[in-house]
Amino acid sequence: MTIMTSVLIALALGVALGLNFRRFKFTKKQYQPSPLANYHVNDSRKPDTQILLPYFDTLEIRFLKRILSNEEELLSVHEANEILRIERLSKENQRQRRHIFLKDLNVKLKMIFKIPECIERKSTELDRRSKYYSLHEQISKKSIEALLAEDKNI
C-alpha cells in the first residue's frame, strides 16, 4: 500500500510540475533590425545622424569624451577598462569585452565618417608593448564634439 501511495504522490507531483512548466514560454528572441542594418559597408549614402545618435549608449559617449579630454587624445587600456567597468575581470575577458565594445563603436562611427577604423590601437615610442586607443587622424575633435552635442539635444 505504501508503494502505491508513493507512486500516486510522484505522479501528482509530476503532473503539477508539468502544468507549471507549460506556463513558461521558451521562445527565441525575435530579431528586430536596427536602423543601422539598412546601411551597407560600401554604401556611399551618408546616413542621417539623427537616426544614428540614439544608438550611442552611455559607455560609448563616456569613451569618446575621455579620448577628447586627453591632450594627446590617447586612451590607455587601463582607462578603457575603467570606463567599461571591467577592471575586476580576467585579462582575457577584459580583452574580449574591449574588442567587442570597440568593434560596435567603430561600426557606428563608420556609418557617420565613412572610415573603417575610427578608433585605432596604437603603441607609443617609449614602450611598444603598451597599447593606446585614439581617434583616426582624419576625424577632427570638433566633429566628435558636435556629435556629442547633438546627442544631448535628443
JOKA-V459151 format. One record per residue. N is the residue number from 1. RES is the residue in one small letter. SS is DSSP state (h for helix, s for strand, l for the rest). PHI is phi in whole degrees, -180 to 180 (* if undefined). Layout:
# JOKA-V459151
n:N res:RES ss:SS phi:PHI
n:N res:RES ss:SS phi:PHI
This chain:
# JOKA-V459151
n:1 res:m ss:l phi:*
n:2 res:t ss:h phi:-69
n:3 res:i ss:h phi:-66
n:4 res:m ss:h phi:-63
n:5 res:t ss:h phi:-66
n:6 res:s ss:h phi:-68
n:7 res:v ss:h phi:-67
n:8 res:l ss:h phi:-65
n:9 res:i ss:h phi:-66
n:10 res:a ss:h phi:-63
n:11 res:l ss:h phi:-65
n:12 res:a ss:h phi:-63
n:13 res:l ss:h phi:-64
n:14 res:g ss:h phi:-61
n:15 res:v ss:h phi:-66
n:16 res:a ss:h phi:-63
n:17 res:l ss:h phi:-67
n:18 res:g ss:h phi:-63
n:19 res:l ss:h phi:-68
n:20 res:n ss:h phi:-69
n:21 res:f ss:h phi:-67
n:22 res:r ss:h phi:-68
n:23 res:r ss:h phi:-64
n:24 res:f ss:l phi:-80
n:25 res:k ss:l phi:-101
n:26 res:f ss:l phi:-104
n:27 res:t ss:l phi:-116
n:28 res:k ss:l phi:-72
n:29 res:k ss:l phi:-65
n:30 res:q ss:l phi:-71
n:31 res:y ss:l phi:-79
n:32 res:q ss:l phi:-123
n:33 res:p ss:l phi:-66
n:34 res:s ss:l phi:-85
n:35 res:p ss:h phi:-60
n:36 res:l ss:h phi:-69
n:37 res:a ss:h phi:-68
n:38 res:n ss:h phi:-77
n:39 res:y ss:l phi:-99
n:40 res:h ss:l phi:-97
n:41 res:v ss:l phi:-59
n:42 res:n ss:l phi:-95
n:43 res:d ss:l phi:-73
n:44 res:s ss:l phi:-87
n:45 res:r ss:l phi:-71
n:46 res:k ss:l phi:-90
n:47 res:p ss:l phi:-71
n:48 res:d ss:l phi:-72
n:49 res:t ss:h phi:-67
n:50 res:q ss:h phi:-66
n:51 res:i ss:h phi:-73
n:52 res:l ss:h phi:-78
n:53 res:l ss:h phi:-58
n:54 res:p ss:l phi:-64
n:55 res:y ss:l phi:-90
n:56 res:f ss:l phi:-82
n:57 res:d ss:l phi:-86
n:58 res:t ss:h phi:-65
n:59 res:l ss:h phi:-65
n:60 res:e ss:h phi:-65
n:61 res:i ss:h phi:-65
n:62 res:r ss:h phi:-63
n:63 res:f ss:h phi:-62
n:64 res:l ss:h phi:-65
n:65 res:k ss:h phi:-63
n:66 res:r ss:h phi:-67
n:67 res:i ss:h phi:-63
n:68 res:l ss:h phi:-70
n:69 res:s ss:h phi:-75
n:70 res:n ss:l phi:-76
n:71 res:e ss:l phi:-66
n:72 res:e ss:l phi:-81
n:73 res:e ss:l phi:57
n:74 res:l ss:s phi:-117
n:75 res:l ss:s phi:-124
n:76 res:s ss:s phi:-74
n:77 res:v ss:h phi:-62
n:78 res:h ss:h phi:-62
n:79 res:e ss:h phi:-65
n:80 res:a ss:h phi:-62
n:81 res:n ss:h phi:-64
n:82 res:e ss:h phi:-64
n:83 res:i ss:h phi:-63
n:84 res:l ss:h phi:-81
n:85 res:r ss:l phi:57
n:86 res:i ss:l phi:-124
n:87 res:e ss:l phi:-63
n:88 res:r ss:l phi:-86
n:89 res:l ss:l phi:-82
n:90 res:s ss:l phi:-67
n:91 res:k ss:h phi:-58
n:92 res:e ss:h phi:-66
n:93 res:n ss:h phi:-67
n:94 res:q ss:h phi:-59
n:95 res:r ss:h phi:-61
n:96 res:q ss:h phi:-64
n:97 res:r ss:h phi:-67
n:98 res:r ss:h phi:-61
n:99 res:h ss:h phi:-61
n:100 res:i ss:h phi:-64
n:101 res:f ss:h phi:-60
n:102 res:l ss:h phi:-69
n:103 res:k ss:h phi:-63
n:104 res:d ss:h phi:-65
n:105 res:l ss:h phi:-65
n:106 res:n ss:h phi:-64
n:107 res:v ss:h phi:-64
n:108 res:k ss:h phi:-65
n:109 res:l ss:h phi:-70
n:110 res:k ss:h phi:-65
n:111 res:m ss:h phi:-63
n:112 res:i ss:h phi:-91
n:113 res:f ss:h phi:-99
n:114 res:k ss:l phi:60
n:115 res:i ss:l phi:-121
n:116 res:p ss:l phi:-59
n:117 res:e ss:l phi:-118
n:118 res:c ss:l phi:-74
n:119 res:i ss:s phi:-105
n:120 res:e ss:s phi:-107
n:121 res:r ss:s phi:-95
n:122 res:k ss:s phi:-133
n:123 res:s ss:s phi:-118
n:124 res:t ss:l phi:-90
n:125 res:e ss:l phi:-68
n:126 res:l ss:l phi:-69
n:127 res:d ss:l phi:-139
n:128 res:r ss:l phi:-69
n:129 res:r ss:l phi:-76
n:130 res:s ss:l phi:-82
n:131 res:k ss:s phi:-109
n:132 res:y ss:s phi:-133
n:133 res:y ss:s phi:-109
n:134 res:s ss:s phi:-148
n:135 res:l ss:s phi:-76
n:136 res:h ss:l phi:-61
n:137 res:e ss:l phi:-63
n:138 res:q ss:l phi:-82
n:139 res:i ss:l phi:-95
n:140 res:s ss:l phi:-83
n:141 res:k ss:h phi:-63
n:142 res:k ss:h phi:-67
n:143 res:s ss:h phi:-68
n:144 res:i ss:h phi:-68
n:145 res:e ss:h phi:-62
n:146 res:a ss:h phi:-66
n:147 res:l ss:h phi:-60
n:148 res:l ss:h phi:-68
n:149 res:a ss:h phi:-69
n:150 res:e ss:h phi:-64
n:151 res:d ss:h phi:-64
n:152 res:k ss:h phi:-69
n:153 res:n ss:h phi:-77
n:154 res:i ss:l phi:-78
